[in-house]
Amino acid sequence: MSLRSLSKEEFILPGTAACPGCAEVLALRLALKALGKNTILVVPAGCTAVIQGMAPHTSFNVPVLNFAFAAGGAAASGIVDGLAARGISDVTVAVWAGDGGTGDIGLQALSGAAERQTDMIFFCCDNESYMNTGIQRSSLTPFAAWSTTTPVGKKEPKKDMPMIMAAHHVPYVATACASYPADLVDRIEAAKKFTGTKYIQILVPCPTGWRYSPEKTIEIGRYAVETGIWPLYTIQEGSFSLSPVSERLLDDSKRRRVSEYLESQGRFRNLDQAKINEIQQSTISMWEYLSRINGTTIFFQG
């Protein structure tokens, strides 16, 4: 798609409470343009609940319902059922949750909604920590990353939420990155064509928690993709395919060194060469796996 074809109408108005360089508000601005005005936004606790502004005012120009951390999937299920009971079929219900509201506190409700095939789009706005409450680690924080609760670096790998969601046999799963707006909008346009639970996980670099200068947000997101640390792909009805942006990286000579990504952020400043090599090797192994499954059906849709 061309960004020129996006709606000129703005669904995020001036006056948000976002931090300078926030990729989350950029991703949401693009997402709402792709979703359109007939959207109800469900926001579990997290950065977005603050970004929208102080009650009774809001900078979001669509209906927004704020819910507890754990309630994203359950709240969306109730709204979808309520709309159906009223015979309303032209409204998209979208959950906009952080990594904690998706993979940790919110996982049980999301899993239940996905098992019921609730007709919604669930966005995981992944800044890889609990940024709103003080930069604590989440299960989606990457290996070796600093946070206030992992001062010497996280010891565990990042939870693979897209594959977890695909294992629920939902019709559409995708990864995206705020630094690639056209690709992000393409993922959303594709998701809208399916009925049932759709899941999109968007990497949104965070200057505050990742420890870099705000003007580098787009650059940092591109590093994540170009080094292969964050592959862009879709799983449509069980079939896996790399997005065009990432497919060229099957040729490993076209991938940048992961050290370029790690060195760009203060949260990795304590890494020694051994850990950098470990992350590099892990990335190589992941791409060997991706090359094997690209273009194949990895989950049966029964």
C-alpha positions as CSV (number, residue, x, y, z in Angstrom):
1,M,0.0,0.0,0.0
2,S,0.9,3.7,-0.3
3,L,0.8,5.9,2.8
4,R,-0.6,8.5,0.5
5,S,-3.8,6.4,0.3
6,L,-4.3,6.5,4.1
7,S,-7.2,8.6,5.5
8,K,-6.3,12.2,6.1
9,E,-8.6,12.2,9.1
10,E,-6.7,12.1,12.4
11,F,-7.9,9.9,15.3
12,I,-5.2,11.1,17.7
13,L,-5.6,14.7,18.4
14,P,-2.9,17.2,19.5
15,G,-2.1,17.1,23.2
16,T,-1.1,13.5,24.0
17,A,1.0,12.8,27.1
18,A,3.4,10.7,25.2
19,C,7.2,10.9,25.8
20,P,9.3,12.5,23.1
21,G,10.2,10.0,20.5
22,C,7.4,7.6,21.5
23,A,7.0,4.9,18.8
24,E,3.8,3.7,20.5
25,V,1.8,6.8,19.7
26,L,3.1,6.7,16.1
27,A,2.0,3.1,15.7
28,L,-1.4,3.9,17.2
29,R,-1.9,6.9,14.9
30,L,-1.2,4.6,11.9
31,A,-3.3,1.8,13.2
32,L,-6.4,4.0,13.8
33,K,-6.1,5.4,10.3
34,A,-6.1,1.9,8.9
35,L,-8.9,0.7,11.2
36,G,-11.1,3.8,10.5
37,K,-13.6,5.7,12.6
38,N,-15.9,2.8,13.3
39,T,-13.5,1.4,15.9
40,I,-13.9,0.8,19.6
41,L,-10.5,0.8,21.3
42,V,-10.0,-1.3,24.4
43,V,-7.0,-0.1,26.5
44,P,-5.7,-2.2,29.4
45,A,-3.5,-0.4,31.9
46,G,-0.2,0.7,30.4
47,C,1.4,3.6,28.6
48,T,-1.5,4.2,26.3
49,A,-3.8,4.7,29.2
50,V,-1.6,7.7,30.1
51,I,-0.9,8.9,26.6
52,Q,-4.6,9.6,25.9
53,G,-4.6,12.4,28.5
54,M,-6.3,13.1,31.8
55,A,-10.0,12.4,32.3
56,P,-12.5,13.8,31.5
57,H,-10.5,14.7,28.4
58,T,-8.9,12.5,25.8
59,S,-6.7,13.0,22.8
60,F,-8.2,9.9,21.0
61,N,-10.9,10.6,18.5
62,V,-12.6,7.2,18.7
63,P,-14.5,5.5,21.6
64,V,-12.0,4.3,24.2
65,L,-12.7,2.0,27.2
66,N,-9.9,1.7,29.8
67,F,-9.7,-1.6,31.7
68,A,-7.6,-3.3,34.3
69,F,-4.3,-4.9,33.2
70,A,-5.7,-8.4,33.1
71,A,-9.0,-7.6,31.3
72,G,-8.2,-6.8,27.7
73,G,-9.4,-10.0,26.1
74,A,-12.4,-10.4,28.4
75,A,-13.5,-6.8,27.9
76,A,-13.2,-7.1,24.1
77,S,-15.3,-10.3,24.2
78,G,-18.1,-8.5,26.1
79,I,-18.1,-5.6,23.7
80,V,-18.2,-7.9,20.7
81,D,-21.1,-9.8,22.1
82,G,-22.9,-6.6,23.1
83,L,-22.6,-5.3,19.5
84,A,-23.8,-8.6,18.1
85,A,-26.9,-8.5,20.4
86,R,-27.7,-5.1,19.0
87,G,-27.2,-6.2,15.4
88,I,-24.2,-3.9,14.9
89,S,-21.7,-5.5,12.5
90,D,-19.7,-2.6,11.1
91,V,-17.6,-1.8,14.1
92,T,-14.1,-3.1,14.7
93,V,-13.2,-3.9,18.3
94,A,-9.4,-3.5,18.8
95,V,-7.4,-4.1,22.0
96,W,-4.3,-2.0,22.3
97,A,-2.2,-3.6,25.1
98,G,1.4,-3.5,26.2
99,D,3.7,-6.5,26.5
100,G,2.6,-7.0,30.2
101,G,-1.1,-6.7,29.3
102,T,-0.5,-9.2,26.6
103,G,2.0,-11.9,27.6
104,D,1.9,-11.6,31.4
105,I,-1.0,-10.2,33.3
106,G,-3.3,-10.2,30.3
107,L,-2.5,-13.7,28.9
108,Q,-5.3,-15.6,30.5
109,A,-8.0,-13.3,29.1
110,L,-6.4,-13.1,25.7
111,S,-6.0,-16.9,25.5
112,G,-9.6,-17.4,26.5
113,A,-10.8,-14.9,23.9
114,A,-8.7,-16.5,21.2
115,E,-10.0,-20.0,22.1
116,R,-13.5,-18.6,21.7
117,Q,-12.5,-16.9,18.4
118,T,-13.7,-13.5,19.6
119,D,-14.0,-11.3,16.5
120,M,-11.4,-8.7,17.4
121,I,-7.9,-7.4,16.6
122,F,-5.6,-7.7,19.5
123,F,-2.5,-5.5,19.2
124,C,0.5,-6.1,21.4
125,C,2.3,-2.8,21.5
126,D,5.7,-4.3,22.5
127,N,8.2,-1.9,24.1
128,E,9.7,-4.9,26.0
129,S,9.1,-3.8,29.6
130,Y,6.6,-2.4,32.0
131,M,7.5,1.2,31.0
132,N,4.5,3.0,32.5
133,T,5.2,1.7,36.0
134,G,9.0,2.0,36.2
135,I,10.7,0.0,33.5
136,Q,10.3,-3.4,35.2
137,R,11.1,-6.6,33.1
138,S,8.3,-8.5,31.5
139,S,8.3,-11.9,29.9
140,L,8.8,-10.1,26.6
141,T,11.9,-8.3,27.7
142,P,14.8,-9.7,25.6
143,F,17.7,-11.7,27.0
144,A,20.4,-9.7,28.6
145,A,18.4,-6.4,28.6
146,W,18.7,-4.1,31.6
147,S,15.5,-3.1,33.5
148,T,15.0,-1.8,37.0
149,T,14.3,-5.4,38.1
150,T,17.1,-7.0,36.0
151,P,20.0,-4.6,36.8
152,V,22.6,-7.0,35.5
153,G,20.5,-8.1,32.5
154,K,17.6,-10.5,32.1
155,K,18.6,-14.1,32.2
156,E,15.7,-15.6,30.3
157,P,14.8,-15.3,26.6
158,K,11.9,-13.3,25.2
159,K,8.6,-15.1,25.3
160,D,7.4,-16.0,21.7
161,M,3.9,-14.6,21.9
162,P,3.2,-14.6,18.1
163,M,3.8,-18.4,18.0
164,I,1.8,-18.9,21.2
165,M,-1.1,-17.1,19.5
166,A,-0.7,-19.1,16.3
167,A,-1.0,-22.3,18.4
168,H,-4.5,-21.1,19.4
169,H,-5.5,-21.7,15.7
170,V,-6.5,-18.0,15.2
171,P,-6.8,-17.1,11.5
172,Y,-4.2,-14.3,11.5
173,V,-1.0,-13.5,13.3
174,A,1.6,-10.9,12.3
175,T,4.6,-9.1,13.6
176,A,5.3,-5.4,12.7
177,C,7.4,-2.5,13.6
178,A,6.6,1.2,14.0
179,S,9.6,2.1,11.9
180,Y,8.0,0.5,8.8
181,P,4.6,2.2,8.5
182,A,3.6,0.9,5.1
183,D,4.2,-2.7,6.3
184,L,2.4,-2.1,9.5
185,V,-0.7,-0.8,7.7
186,D,-0.6,-3.7,5.3
187,R,-0.7,-6.1,8.3
188,I,-3.8,-4.3,9.6
189,E,-5.5,-4.2,6.3
190,A,-5.0,-8.0,5.9
191,A,-6.2,-8.7,9.4
192,K,-9.5,-6.9,8.8
193,K,-10.4,-9.5,6.1
194,F,-10.6,-12.3,8.6
195,T,-13.3,-13.2,11.1
196,G,-12.2,-14.4,14.6
197,T,-9.3,-13.3,16.7
198,K,-6.5,-11.5,14.9
199,Y,-3.2,-10.8,16.7
200,I,-0.5,-8.3,15.7
201,Q,2.6,-7.7,17.7
202,I,4.3,-4.3,17.0
203,L,7.8,-3.5,18.1
204,V,7.7,0.0,19.5
205,P,11.2,1.3,20.6
206,C,11.0,3.3,23.8
207,P,13.7,6.1,24.4
208,T,13.0,6.2,28.1
209,G,13.3,2.5,28.8
210,W,15.7,1.5,26.1
211,R,18.1,4.4,27.0
212,Y,18.6,6.2,23.7
213,S,18.1,9.7,22.4
214,P,14.4,10.3,21.3
215,E,15.2,11.4,17.7
216,K,16.7,7.9,17.0
217,T,13.4,6.0,17.5
218,I,12.9,5.2,13.8
219,E,16.5,4.3,13.4
220,I,16.5,1.9,16.4
221,G,13.4,0.1,15.0
222,R,15.1,-0.3,11.7
223,Y,18.2,-1.8,13.3
224,A,16.0,-4.4,15.0
225,V,14.6,-5.5,11.7
226,E,17.7,-5.2,9.6
227,T,19.9,-7.2,12.1
228,G,17.2,-9.9,12.0
229,I,16.5,-9.7,15.8
230,W,12.9,-8.7,15.0
231,P,11.7,-10.6,11.9
232,L,8.5,-9.4,10.2
233,Y,6.1,-12.2,9.2
234,T,2.5,-13.3,9.0
235,I,0.8,-16.6,9.9
236,Q,-2.4,-16.7,7.9
237,E,-4.6,-19.7,8.7
238,G,-1.6,-21.6,9.8
239,S,0.7,-20.7,6.9
240,F,3.9,-18.9,7.7
241,S,5.4,-16.3,5.4
242,L,8.1,-13.6,5.9
243,S,7.0,-10.1,5.0
244,P,8.9,-8.6,2.0
245,V,10.9,-6.4,4.3
246,S,12.4,-9.4,6.1
247,E,12.3,-12.0,3.4
248,R,15.5,-10.6,1.7
249,L,17.3,-11.3,5.0
250,L,17.1,-15.0,4.3
251,D,20.4,-14.2,2.7
252,D,22.5,-13.7,5.8
253,S,25.0,-11.4,4.0
254,K,22.2,-8.8,3.9
255,R,21.7,-8.8,7.7
256,R,23.5,-6.2,9.8
257,R,25.5,-7.3,12.8
258,V,23.4,-7.5,16.0
259,S,26.0,-5.5,17.8
260,E,24.9,-2.4,15.9
261,Y,21.4,-2.8,17.4
262,L,22.8,-3.7,20.9
263,E,25.3,-0.8,21.0
264,S,22.6,1.7,20.1
265,Q,20.8,1.4,23.4
266,G,21.9,2.0,27.0
267,R,19.9,-1.0,28.2
268,F,22.5,-3.3,26.7
269,R,25.5,-1.2,27.9
270,N,26.8,-3.9,30.3
271,L,27.0,-6.7,27.7
272,D,30.4,-8.3,27.3
273,Q,31.6,-9.8,24.0
274,A,30.5,-13.3,25.1
275,K,26.9,-12.2,25.5
276,I,27.0,-10.3,22.2
277,N,28.2,-13.4,20.5
278,E,25.5,-15.5,22.2
279,I,22.8,-13.1,20.9
280,Q,24.4,-13.1,17.4
281,Q,24.4,-16.9,17.4
282,S,20.8,-17.1,18.7
283,T,19.8,-14.8,15.8
284,I,21.5,-17.0,13.3
285,S,19.8,-20.1,14.6
286,M,16.4,-18.4,14.5
287,W,16.9,-17.5,10.9
288,E,17.9,-21.0,10.0
289,Y,14.5,-22.1,11.5
290,L,12.7,-19.3,9.7
291,S,14.2,-20.4,6.4
292,R,12.9,-23.9,6.9
293,I,9.3,-22.8,7.7
294,N,8.9,-19.9,5.3
295,G,6.1,-20.7,2.9
296,T,4.9,-23.8,4.8
297,T,1.9,-24.6,7.0
298,I,3.1,-24.7,10.6
299,F,-0.3,-25.0,12.4
300,F,-3.2,-27.1,11.1
301,Q,-6.4,-25.1,11.0
302,G,-9.1,-27.6,12.0
